Amino acid sequence: MATEMRGEAAEKDEGKGKSVSKRTTPALFVRQIIAELRKVIWPTRKELVTYTTVSLVFVLVMVAIVSGVDWGLQKGIYEIFG
């Protein structure tokens, strides 16, 4: 697990030539993942539906804008060169 060190502990560690890193076991890794997932604040069903709806509406609006600009540029190019 990564940690930041400040103060005396950080100064003492800087003086070392090589740092020895220990590998974690797969079981410890899985336990750490589960511990982190327990800390997550999961959205409620209502929040999830709201966020999903807002995201889909935003994507549809952007598709409409890009399609409109593309159609307009296409018509303009055909008028100039066609």
Rosetta silent file (secondary structure, phi, psi, omega in degrees, C-alpha in Angstrom):
SEQUENCE: MATEMRGEAAEKDEGKGKSVSKRTTPALFVRQIIAELRKVIWPTRKELVTYTTVSLVFVLVMVAIVSGVDWGLQKGIYEIFG
SCORE:     score description
SCORE:     0.000 S_00000001
   1 L     0.000  132.103 -177.486    0.000    0.000    0.000 S_00000001
   2 L   -80.269  134.953  175.976    1.452    3.376   -0.989 S_00000001
   3 L  -135.591  154.119  175.262    1.904    5.958    1.731 S_00000001
   4 L   -98.794  141.617 -179.949    3.415    9.388    1.852 S_00000001
   5 L  -116.698  140.023  179.356    6.035   10.085    4.461 S_00000001
   6 L  -130.751  159.358  172.923    6.766   13.461    5.967 S_00000001
   7 L    75.060 -141.791 -174.142    9.174   14.820    8.488 S_00000001
   8 H   -64.114  -38.783 -178.719   11.849   12.725   10.153 S_00000001
   9 H   -62.491  -38.836  179.025   10.736    9.410    8.708 S_00000001
  10 H   -68.368  -39.430 -179.982   11.063   10.773    5.177 S_00000001
  11 H   -66.150  -40.172  179.682   14.508   12.220    5.898 S_00000001
  12 H   -64.918  -37.713 -177.234   15.746    8.920    7.338 S_00000001
  13 H   -71.215  -29.731 -178.063   14.470    6.993    4.315 S_00000001
  14 H   -66.969  -26.002 -177.316   16.228    9.299    1.830 S_00000001
  15 L   -75.415  -14.903 -177.725   19.612    8.312    3.180 S_00000001
  16 L   -75.932  142.586  178.610   19.234    4.654    2.214 S_00000001
  17 L   -74.584  -53.263  179.407   20.912    3.459   -0.943 S_00000001
  18 L  -119.206  141.228  173.697   18.470    0.709   -1.866 S_00000001
  19 L  -104.602  133.642 -179.578   14.936    0.304   -0.667 S_00000001
  20 L   -92.236  119.592  178.913   13.749   -3.225   -0.174 S_00000001
  21 L  -105.186  131.197  178.774   10.209   -3.694   -1.399 S_00000001
  22 L   -94.200  137.904  176.151    8.233   -6.666   -0.192 S_00000001
  23 L   -81.698  140.305  176.886    5.744   -8.282   -2.499 S_00000001
  24 L   -86.141  150.861  177.648    2.276   -8.760   -1.130 S_00000001
  25 L   -77.252  155.516  177.784    0.658  -12.144   -1.285 S_00000001
  26 H   -57.317  -36.494  179.303   -2.427  -12.577   -3.497 S_00000001
  27 H   -64.321  -43.049  178.150   -4.563  -13.205   -0.391 S_00000001
  28 H   -64.486  -40.235  179.038   -3.423   -9.925    1.195 S_00000001
  29 H   -59.890  -45.751  179.450   -4.037   -8.114   -2.085 S_00000001
  30 H   -64.403  -41.443  178.449   -7.622   -9.426   -2.252 S_00000001
  31 H   -62.670  -38.600  177.982   -8.231   -8.473    1.400 S_00000001
  32 H   -66.908  -38.613  177.211   -6.983   -4.946    0.689 S_00000001
  33 H   -62.476  -46.251 -179.610   -9.269   -4.664   -2.332 S_00000001
  34 H   -62.776  -40.564  178.822  -12.283   -5.777   -0.285 S_00000001
  35 H   -62.813  -40.379  179.126  -11.363   -3.309    2.486 S_00000001
  36 H   -69.144  -38.528  179.192  -11.173   -0.448   -0.030 S_00000001
  37 H   -65.861  -28.944  177.112  -14.491   -1.402   -1.640 S_00000001
  38 H   -69.094  -24.013 -179.776  -16.157   -1.264    1.778 S_00000001
  39 H   -79.804  -16.871 -175.310  -15.063    2.392    2.066 S_00000001
  40 L   -69.503  137.488  174.341  -16.817    3.355   -1.178 S_00000001
  41 L   -92.868  104.526 -176.395  -20.031    5.345   -0.842 S_00000001
  42 L   -79.870  142.416  179.057  -22.274    3.621   -3.371 S_00000001
  43 L   -71.297  152.093  175.121  -25.051    5.662   -5.037 S_00000001
  44 L   -75.064  169.968 -179.908  -28.662    4.902   -4.256 S_00000001
  45 H   -61.107  -40.589  179.895  -30.925    3.555   -6.989 S_00000001
  46 H   -63.205  -44.705  178.207  -32.489    7.004   -7.452 S_00000001
  47 H   -62.457  -41.951 -179.324  -29.069    8.668   -7.791 S_00000001
  48 H   -62.156  -43.995  178.865  -27.938    5.984  -10.228 S_00000001
  49 H   -64.857  -41.936  179.295  -30.999    6.469  -12.431 S_00000001
  50 H   -62.926  -48.862 -179.342  -30.556   10.258  -12.306 S_00000001
  51 H   -61.830  -40.947  179.774  -26.843   10.113  -13.194 S_00000001
  52 H   -65.545  -43.169  179.583  -27.485    7.644  -16.011 S_00000001
  53 H   -63.222  -46.019  179.419  -30.303    9.761  -17.442 S_00000001
  54 H   -61.136  -42.306  179.998  -28.226   12.943  -17.316 S_00000001
  55 H   -63.968  -44.513 -179.815  -25.306   11.172  -19.008 S_00000001
  56 H   -65.845  -41.084  178.200  -27.464    9.748  -21.800 S_00000001
  57 H   -63.362  -42.651  178.559  -29.190   13.090  -22.428 S_00000001
  58 H   -60.502  -45.533  179.924  -25.805   14.842  -22.572 S_00000001
  59 H   -62.550  -43.071  179.325  -24.461   12.283  -25.058 S_00000001
  60 H   -64.168  -39.559  177.430  -27.589   12.613  -27.245 S_00000001
  61 H   -63.947  -42.943  179.573  -27.331   16.423  -27.228 S_00000001
  62 H   -65.816  -38.171  176.628  -23.652   16.233  -28.215 S_00000001
  63 H   -62.159  -42.644  179.441  -24.461   13.756  -31.010 S_00000001
  64 H   -63.564  -42.596  179.758  -27.131   16.148  -32.288 S_00000001
  65 H   -64.161  -49.092 -178.483  -24.735   19.122  -32.216 S_00000001
  66 H   -64.192  -40.612  178.475  -21.909   17.268  -33.966 S_00000001
  67 H   -64.013  -41.303  178.037  -24.317   15.811  -36.545 S_00000001
  68 H   -63.179  -44.034  178.013  -25.765   19.254  -37.223 S_00000001
  69 H   -64.551  -42.668  179.019  -22.344   20.812  -37.702 S_00000001
  70 H   -61.411  -45.304  179.452  -21.284   17.907  -39.925 S_00000001
  71 H   -62.831  -43.297  179.328  -24.460   18.232  -42.034 S_00000001
  72 H   -63.014  -43.517  178.309  -23.970   22.005  -42.330 S_00000001
  73 H   -65.793  -37.936  178.196  -20.342   21.667  -43.396 S_00000001
  74 H   -62.490  -46.224  179.211  -21.287   18.974  -45.906 S_00000001
  75 H   -62.998  -40.799  178.790  -23.951   21.211  -47.464 S_00000001
  76 H   -63.600  -42.723  179.180  -21.491   24.118  -47.538 S_00000001
  77 H   -65.557  -40.995  178.719  -18.797   22.061  -49.269 S_00000001
  78 H   -65.045  -34.804  178.253  -21.295   20.753  -51.838 S_00000001
  79 H   -68.249  -39.364 -177.740  -22.403   24.335  -52.571 S_00000001
  80 H   -74.155  -48.980 -172.710  -18.822   25.513  -53.039 S_00000001
  81 H  -102.906   -8.317 -174.087  -17.392   22.582  -55.016 S_00000001
  82 L   -98.022    0.000    0.000  -20.499   20.858  -56.366 S_00000001
